[in-house]
Amino acid sequence: MRALLALAMVACAMRAAAQSQYPDVIFVPTPQEVVDKMLELGRVGKADVLYDLGSGDGRIPVTAAKRFGIRAVGIDIDPERIAEAKENARKSGVSDRVQFRQENLFSASFSEATVVTLYLLPELNVKLRPRLLAELKPGTRIVSHQFDMGTWQPDRKVELNGRTIYLWTIPERPAPPPK
């Protein structure tokens, strides 16, 4: 009886884990011209480490690694997208510089990023904003395709063929008061 109860508990835990790993958004690929403009707007350069939150098929990290030779990390919760992204990196010859991680972006670590890209819904951007501001180093650039960050005003906003791209920069933190 104990074994049956334990098995039932494991099954429930697995079902709950599977449900919590469901993507918050459907995958909609970012057009390549928008990817290129996002990387330009984010001033991606050789010294950068790019993190793409909700990376889908991996086109942003793959393009960044291919064009700038940088290290890039894609984070997505969907195992099918992760497999597709890894294959795209392999085909593009950048598997040595691009890593894809199947993780929940609300708990994933991305503090080493110097550029963060995303194409998420507005409410998800707003939900992520406190973590971005708290965990990223001042000067880190955040580039969003299509959706803003609520009341956080962007440094720049660019329109490209009916699509909007936003740029924010993590500000300097105030110095702690003297003791």
C-alpha positions as CSV (number, residue, x, y, z in Angstrom):
1,M,0.0,0.0,0.0
2,R,2.8,2.4,0.8
3,A,4.4,1.8,-2.5
4,L,1.1,2.6,-4.3
5,L,0.7,5.8,-2.3
6,A,4.3,6.8,-3.1
7,L,3.8,6.0,-6.8
8,A,0.6,8.2,-6.7
9,M,2.5,11.0,-5.0
10,V,5.3,10.9,-7.6
11,A,2.7,10.9,-10.5
12,C,1.0,14.0,-9.0
13,A,4.4,15.7,-8.5
14,M,5.4,14.9,-12.1
15,R,2.0,16.2,-13.4
16,A,2.4,19.4,-11.4
17,A,5.9,19.9,-12.6
18,A,4.8,19.4,-16.2
19,Q,2.1,21.9,-15.9
20,S,4.4,24.5,-14.3
21,Q,6.7,24.1,-17.3
22,Y,4.1,25.2,-19.8
23,P,5.1,28.2,-21.9
24,D,3.5,31.5,-20.9
25,V,3.5,32.6,-24.5
26,I,3.1,30.9,-27.9
27,F,6.2,30.8,-30.1
28,V,6.2,33.5,-32.7
29,P,9.5,33.9,-34.6
30,T,11.1,37.3,-34.7
31,P,11.7,38.2,-38.4
32,Q,15.4,38.3,-39.3
33,E,15.4,42.0,-40.1
34,V,14.0,42.7,-36.6
35,V,16.7,40.4,-35.1
36,D,19.4,42.4,-36.9
37,K,17.9,45.8,-35.8
38,M,17.6,44.5,-32.2
39,L,21.3,43.6,-32.1
40,E,22.2,47.0,-33.7
41,L,20.0,48.9,-31.2
42,G,21.6,46.9,-28.3
43,R,25.0,47.9,-29.6
44,V,26.2,44.3,-29.4
45,G,30.0,44.0,-29.6
46,K,32.8,41.5,-29.2
47,A,32.9,41.9,-25.4
48,D,29.2,41.2,-24.8
49,V,27.4,38.2,-23.4
50,L,23.9,38.0,-24.8
51,Y,21.0,36.3,-23.0
52,D,17.7,35.8,-25.0
53,L,14.8,35.2,-22.6
54,G,12.2,33.1,-24.3
55,S,14.6,32.2,-27.1
56,G,12.3,30.0,-29.2
57,D,14.3,28.7,-32.2
58,G,17.4,30.5,-31.1
59,R,17.7,32.9,-34.0
60,I,18.8,35.9,-31.8
61,P,21.6,34.1,-29.9
62,V,22.7,32.3,-33.1
63,T,22.8,35.5,-35.1
64,A,24.7,37.3,-32.4
65,A,27.3,34.6,-32.1
66,K,27.7,34.3,-35.8
67,R,27.9,38.0,-36.5
68,F,29.9,39.2,-33.5
69,G,31.7,36.1,-32.3
70,I,30.2,36.5,-28.8
71,R,29.0,34.0,-26.3
72,A,25.2,33.8,-26.2
73,V,22.7,31.9,-24.0
74,G,19.1,31.2,-24.9
75,I,16.6,30.3,-22.2
76,D,13.2,28.7,-23.1
77,I,10.9,26.5,-21.2
78,D,9.8,24.5,-24.3
79,P,11.9,21.4,-24.9
80,E,10.9,21.3,-28.6
81,R,12.2,24.9,-29.0
82,I,15.4,24.1,-27.2
83,A,16.1,21.1,-29.5
84,E,15.3,23.2,-32.5
85,A,17.6,26.0,-31.3
86,K,20.5,23.6,-30.6
87,E,20.1,22.2,-34.2
88,N,20.1,25.8,-35.6
89,A,23.3,26.6,-33.7
90,R,24.9,23.4,-35.0
91,K,23.9,24.2,-38.6
92,S,25.2,27.7,-38.2
93,G,28.5,26.5,-36.8
94,V,28.2,28.4,-33.5
95,S,27.5,25.5,-31.0
96,D,30.8,26.3,-29.3
97,R,29.6,29.8,-28.4
98,V,25.9,29.4,-28.0
99,Q,24.2,27.5,-25.1
100,F,20.5,26.8,-24.8
101,R,18.9,26.0,-21.5
102,Q,15.5,24.6,-20.8
103,E,14.5,26.7,-17.8
104,N,11.8,28.9,-16.5
105,L,13.0,32.4,-17.2
106,F,11.5,33.7,-14.0
107,S,13.9,31.6,-12.0
108,A,16.8,31.2,-14.4
109,S,20.1,33.0,-13.7
110,F,21.1,35.7,-16.3
111,S,23.1,38.1,-14.2
112,E,26.3,37.7,-16.3
113,A,24.5,39.2,-19.4
114,T,25.6,42.5,-20.9
115,V,22.7,42.4,-23.4
116,V,19.3,40.8,-22.8
117,T,16.8,40.3,-25.6
118,L,13.2,39.3,-25.3
119,Y,10.0,39.0,-27.2
120,L,7.5,38.4,-24.5
121,L,4.0,39.8,-23.6
122,P,3.8,43.1,-21.8
123,E,2.7,41.6,-18.5
124,L,5.7,39.2,-18.6
125,N,8.1,42.0,-19.3
126,V,6.7,43.9,-16.3
127,K,6.9,40.8,-14.1
128,L,10.6,40.4,-15.1
129,R,11.5,44.1,-14.7
130,P,12.3,43.9,-11.0
131,R,14.7,41.0,-11.5
132,L,16.4,42.7,-14.5
133,L,16.9,45.9,-12.5
134,A,18.1,44.1,-9.4
135,E,20.4,41.4,-11.0
136,L,21.9,43.0,-14.1
137,K,25.0,45.2,-13.9
138,P,24.6,48.9,-14.6
139,G,25.1,49.5,-18.3
140,T,23.5,46.2,-19.4
141,R,21.2,46.8,-22.4
142,I,17.7,45.3,-22.7
143,V,16.1,45.1,-26.1
144,S,12.5,44.0,-26.5
145,H,10.7,43.2,-29.7
146,Q,7.2,44.7,-29.8
147,F,6.4,45.1,-26.1
148,D,7.4,47.7,-23.5
149,M,8.1,47.5,-19.7
150,G,5.1,49.4,-18.4
151,T,6.1,52.6,-16.7
152,W,9.8,52.1,-17.3
153,Q,10.4,54.5,-20.2
154,P,12.8,53.2,-22.9
155,D,16.0,54.9,-23.9
156,R,15.0,54.4,-27.5
157,K,12.0,53.2,-29.5
158,V,12.4,52.2,-33.1
159,E,9.7,51.3,-35.6
160,L,10.6,48.8,-38.4
161,N,8.0,47.7,-40.9
162,G,5.1,47.9,-38.4
163,R,7.1,46.4,-35.6
164,T,8.4,48.2,-32.5
165,I,11.8,47.6,-30.8
166,Y,12.6,49.1,-27.4
167,L,15.9,49.7,-25.7
168,W,16.6,50.2,-22.0
169,T,19.9,50.5,-20.1
170,I,20.2,49.3,-16.5
171,P,21.0,52.5,-14.6
172,E,23.7,53.1,-12.1
173,R,22.7,52.2,-8.6
174,P,22.7,54.9,-6.0
175,A,25.6,54.7,-3.6
176,P,24.7,53.4,-0.2
177,P,24.4,56.0,2.5
178,P,27.6,56.5,4.6
179,K,27.6,54.6,7.9
